[in-house]
């Protein structure tokens, strides 16, 4: 056994996350950790990695287990290059090499007997270095860097200049080079492009060690996991098989429980009715009392409270002009000496729904910001059309101390308290979430707050930058339905073909304009 978690209970304030949860991970298991936004998946990861102390319960790791954790919030400091981050995966081997050098230095002043002892230790360390492929570190680092598209960025590139997706790749590459006994991956596909998601999928399918994967990407989960742990209503349940198999069993169990619940409710009504009619009559009093006893002893079946399902309906503004935007020889980027693109000439017309795709760091988010005037182009220009009512969904949310209610009120000051609460509830947020600070919510819940701002404003052009990142399955399905129904135009950056293929009529691949692709 690699990890054993027993009787785990945890909460934030008056909001319970887990209630007496137990969990174990065996060697070689490929686990998918699933559940709706805010059920506590990332909190669970933080508890098992020791970043967070649970209120109750114990987490027991097998001794000498090396754990690799892909955490979206890892801090990379300025001055670190891609190469130095990747090579830090082997720091324990570099320490070993340093120890070997120290031992050789000691031999200069040692007696014959001491030299023999020192040589023995050197021999052991040399064997360990050889067995751990120490002399192939450069080749291994290059192999993983190439597979994840990092080589073309330049191994001496400062990591603080990277896009979200490139950063994720660097952290992922470091993790894979560490070859830990267990990988903990929190939404690794969020910032990856299709090509590298495919590479990671193949890697995990062949991975001989264990991993726990949090993901809302169903096709990805189906391909790589063999056990599902489902988090719901403060409980954790284990299912053998992939995601589709889990859903099949879960739906069947749910239907069985509902049938048993309705049958029991019917029986309770009949028993109560009999007791009420017969307890006063001497002749039937005993029968009434025995039925009352049956009622008292009955174990009542309870149905889990249904989670609020989000409802997204985009408000539509007046019709815009025929041309929504046009670019003329637009070159995007932040540094004149390192442009992100060649000259871009694109045009979007009223009624079109378009997806923008391409590898990480190619400038997809920068293009959107250049169209909106948030980022200045290096040369050329982008012209927006007439009568545009824009709705913009940014990939990341700026830090705020606001509660969810304050966040919506700032945007819509004329709303009453009831209207603010109602708008947030429609996006699938519960009362406890609505009153919480935005920063304590999960990534998916934060995305729902941002979508709430978007659907309550009248728009005729939606510009969406990776809107599916962090969203759970229900929210993703509802967003897809709402975008298909929307009569306005949509420009969408997305790495999930499963999501955008039914919405858009055209796909723009930004790699055609990339300076890297010359």
N, C-alpha and C positions, 0 to 999 in steps of 0.2 A: 504493500500500500504506500502511495506517495504522500497523500494528505488525508486527514480524518478530521471532520468538523462535527462537533456534537453540541446539541441543545443551544444553538445560537439564537440570541434574542437581541434586537437592536432597534433603535428609533431615533428620530431627530425631534426634540421638543415633544409635542403630543402626537406626533405622526409616527406610528409603528411601521417598521420596514420588514423585520423578520420576527416570527414568534416560534421559538423552539424548533429551529431548523437543523437538520443533520445532513451530512454530505460526505461521500468518500470518493477518492480518485485512485484508480488502479493503474498499474503500469500499462502503457500503450493505449489507454482509452482516449478517444477523440470526442470531446464533449462540446455540445452546443448549449450555451446558456441563453435561454430565450424568455421573453415576457414583455408586457406592454411598457411604454415609457414610464419611468418613475416607480417601477416595481422594486428597484434596488439592485440591479445587476452590477453596476459599477461600484456601488457600496460594498457588495459582496466581495468583489475583486480586491478592494482596498482593505477589507478585513482579513482575507486569507493571506495577503502579502504583508500584513503587519502595519500598514499605513494608518489603520484605524483600529482602535480597541473596541470590541463589542461590549454591550451592556452586560450580557451574560453569555456563558458557553465557552468552549475551548477549541482552539485550532492547533492541531498537532501535525507537524511536518516530519516525514522520515528524515533521519540524520543524513548529512552529506548530499542532500538533493540540491542541485543548482537550478534556480528558478529564473526564467526570462520573462519579463513583463513589458508588453507594448502598451505604454500609457500615453494617451494623446497630449497630456500636460507636462511631459518631461521637459525640463529647461535645458536648452543648448546654449552655451555661453559664446559670446563674440570671441573671435580668434581661433576657435576650433575649426579645423577643416574636415571635409567629408572623410578624408583618409585617417585623420587622427581619431575621429569618433569610431570608425569601423575597426581600427586596430586596437582601440581600448577594449574590444571584446576579448582580446588575448592578454590583458594586463597581468593575469596570474602567471602566464607563461614567461612574460618579460621579467617578472619578479624572480622567477625561477632561474632565468638566464643570468640575472644580476648576482644571484646567490652563487652560481657556478663560478663567475668571475672573481667573487670575493674569496671563494675557497682556493682558487688558483693563486691569488695574491698571498693568502696565508701560508701556502706551501714554501714560499721563499725563505721563511725563518723557522720552518718546522723540522722536527727530528724525523728519522726514518719511520719510526712507529706512528707518529702523528700524520706523516704524509700518507701512509697506508690507509689510515682511518678517513682522511680527507678524500683520498682517491675513491674510496668506497662510496662516500656520499655523492661525490661528483658523478660516479657511474650511475647511481640510482636516479639522480636528477636528469642526466643526459638521456636515460631510457625514457623517462616521463616526457621530456621535450620531444624526443623522436616519435613516441607513440601518439602524442597529441599534435603531430604534423607541424611542429614549431618552424621547421625549415621550409615549410610550404605556405607560410602565412600570406606572403605577397600574392601568390598565385590564387589562393582561396579568396582573399579580399577582392581581387580583380574579378574573379568569376561571379561572385554574388553582386558586386557593383554593376557589372555588365548586364546581368539578368534583370536588375531593377532599374536600368536606365540611368545609373549615376555616373558611369564613366564619361559620358559625353558632356556632363556638366563640368568636368575637371575635378580631380581628386583633391586639388588644393583650394577648392571653392569654400569660402567662409559659410558655415552652416546657418548663421543668423540671417543671411540674405536669401534663404530658400523659401519657396511657396509652401503652403500647408501640406500639399501632396508630396513634395520633394522631401520635406522634413520627416514625414511618416515613413518614406522609403529608407531614409538613412537609419532611423531608429529600428526599422524592421530588419534591414541588412545586418546591423550590429547584433541584433538578437539571434538571427539565424546563424551567424558566424560563431556565436557563443555555444551553440548546440546544447542548450540546457536539457535537463531530464524532463522538464515540463515548461511548455510555453503558455503564457497567459496573454490572450489577444483581445483587446477591447475595440471592437468595430474597426478592424484593420483595413477594410475595403473602402471606408468613408472617403478617403482622399486619393485613392488609387485610380488610375485610368484602366480601361477594359483590358489592355494588353498585359498589364502587370497584375491585375486581379487573376487573370488566366494563369500566369506564372505561379502566383502564390497558391492558387487552387491545386495545381499539379504538385507543388512542393509539399503541401499539407496532406494530400492524398497518399504520398509515399513516405511521410514522416514516421519514423519508427518509434519515437518517444510520445509521451502523452501531451495533450494540450486542452485548454479550456478556451472556447471562442465565444465572444459576445458578438452577435451580428443580427441585423434585420434583413440581410440579403439572402432571401430564401433559396434561389438556385445555388448560391455559393455554399450555404449550410448543407443542402441536400447532398452535394458532391463530397464534402470532406468529413462530416461527423458520423459517428455510429451510436452515440448516446445523446439523448436530449434531457437536460434538466430544465423544467418549466417553473418559472417564478410567478406566483399569483396569490393575491390575498395573504401575504406574509408567509406563505408556505413554499416548499421546494419539492417538486415531484420528479421522479426518474422514469424515463421511457427508453426502451431499447430500440434503436433504428434511427433513421434520418428524420428530417423535419416533417415530410409528408406522412410518414408512418406515425409519428407522434400525433399529428393533427387528426388522423383517422381514429386512433385509440381515444384521444382526448374528447373528440366530438361524440363518440359512442358512449363513453363514460358519462358525459354531460347529459346526453339524452336519457340514459338509464336512470340517473339520479333525478331528473325532472319527472320522469314517469312515476318513480317510487314516491316522490314528494307529493304529486297530485293524488295518487292512490291513498296515501296516508292522510292527506287533508280531508279527503272524502270520508274516510273511516272516522276521523276525529269529529267531523260534523255530525255523522250518524250517531256516534256514541253519546255526544253531548246532548243531542236532541232526545235520545232515549232516556238519559238520566233526568233531564228537565221534565219530561212528561210523566215519568214513573216513580220518582223518589218520594212523592207525597202519598202514594197509594200503598196501603199495608200489604196487599197481595203481591205487588211487584217491587217493593222496596229493596229486597235482597238482590234481585237481578240488577237493579239500578246501581246498587253499591258495588257489585262486582265489576260492572262496566266502568264505574268511576275509578276503581283500583287499576283497571287496565289502562285507563287514560293517564293516571298518575305515574304509572311505571313506564309508559311509552317513551322510547328514545326518539325525540323529534328530529326529523330530517330537515336540515337547513340548506337553502340554496345560496351559493356565493352571490354577493351583491354584484350586479352587472356594472361593469366599468362604463363610464360615460363614453359613448362613441363620438368622435369628432364629426362635425358637419361643416363643410366649407362651401360657401356660395359667394362667388366673387360679384361685387356690385359693378354694374357696367355704366360707364360715362357716355357722353354723346359721341357720335361717329367722328373719327379723326380725318385728316386729309389723306389722299391716296398714298403718298410716300411717308413712311414712318421715320426712316432715317436713311442717310446715304453717306458713305465714306469716300473721300478722294485721296488716294495715295497716303493713307493713314499709316504711320509707323508708330507702334506703341512701345512703351518701356519706361524706365526711370533713370536711365543713364545713357547719354548720347553715344558713349563709346561701346555700349553693349545693348543695342536695341533688341526687343523680343520678336520683332517681325520684319518682313519685307513690306513693301507698300501694299496696303489692303484696300481693295475696292469692292464694297458690298452695298447692297440696297435691299431694304425690307419694305413690303407694301402692306396696306391694310388687309386684315383677315388672315395673314399668314401665321403659321405656328412653326417655329424653327428651333432645332436643337444644335448647340455648339459642342463639338467633341474634340479630343486631342490629348496628347500626353500631358502629364503634370509639368507645370512651370513654363508652358508654351505661351501663356498670356491670356487664357480664357477670361479670368476675372478682370485682368487689366483692360481687355477689350471692352467689357461691359462698362467699367468705370470711365474709360475714354469716351464712350458713346454718351454717357450721362454727364460728362464734364467734371467728374470727380478727380480723374487723373488727366494731366495735360499730355497731349500727344507729343512725340519727339519731332514729328513733322507731318504735313498733310492736315486734313481736317475731317471732322464728323459733323454733319448737319442734321438736326432733328426736324421732323415735319411739323405741320400746324395742328392746333387743337389736340395736343397730346395730354392725356392724363395718365401719368406713369405710376406704376407700382413696382418697387425694387426690393427684392429679397437678397440680402447680403449673406455671404457664406458664414461669417462669424459675427457674433453680437458684441458690441462694445460693452465694456464693464459698466455696471450700474448698481447703485445701492437701492434702487426703487423696488417696491413690491410689484407684483403683476398688475394690480389695480392701478397703481400710480403710473406705471408704464403706459397703460391704455389711456388713462385720463389725460396724460401729457399730450397725447396724439389727438384725442377727441374731447376737449375741455367742456363741450356742451352736453356730454352724456350724463345721465343721472347715475347714481350708484347701482341701481337695478340694471340699467342698460350695460354698464361696464361688466358686472358680474355675469349677466346673461351672454354677452359677447364671448367672454373667456370660457364659459361653460360649454358653449356651442363648439369650441375648438378642442373639447375633450379634457378640460382641466377641472379638477374637483375643488370644492370650497377651500380645503386646506392648501392646495396649490395656489389658488387665487390670492390668498392672504399672505403667502410666503414671499420672501425676497426672490427676485429673478435669479440671483447668482447661486442660490442653494438648490435650484431645480436641476434635473438631469438635462443633457443635451437635447433630447427629444421634446421635453416640456418647454424648454426655452424656444425651440423652433416653433412650437404651437403658439407661443405668445407673439412671436414675430409675424406668423401667418394671420393671427387675429387682427393685427394692425392693417395688414394688406387687404383682407376680405371686407373690412368695414369702410374702405375708401373707394370712391368711384374711380374706375380705371378703364382705359381702352388699350393699354399696352403693359403687359406684365414682363418684367425682366428678372429672371430667377436664377440665382447662382447656387447650384447644388442644393435644391430645396429638400431632397430626400435624405440627406445626411442626418443620422440620429433618429429619424422618424420610425415608429413601429409599424407593423404590417397594416393595421386598421387605418392609421392616419395616412399612410402612403396610398392605400387603395382609394380612400376618400379624396385625396388631393388629385389623384389621376382622374377620377370621375369628374371633379369640379373643373379641371383644366380642359377636359374634352367638351364639357357643356358650355364653357365660357365663350361668349360671342366675340370678345376682343381678340387682340393678337398676343402671341407669346414668344419670347426669346428666352431659351432655357439652356443653361449649362448643366450637363448631367453625365454621369459615368455608368448609368444603369439602362441598357437598351430595353430591358423588360418594362421599365417605367415609361420611357419617352416614345417608344415605337408606335404606340396606339394614339399618341397625342399629336405628333408633328407630321407635317407633309414633306419637310425638307431637313436634311442634316448638313451642317457646315463643318468640315474638318479643318481646324485651324492649322494643322500641320502643313497644309499647302502654302501657308504664308510664313512658315517658321524659318528663321535664319539658320537654325540647326540643320534643317533638311536640305540646304543648298548643296 
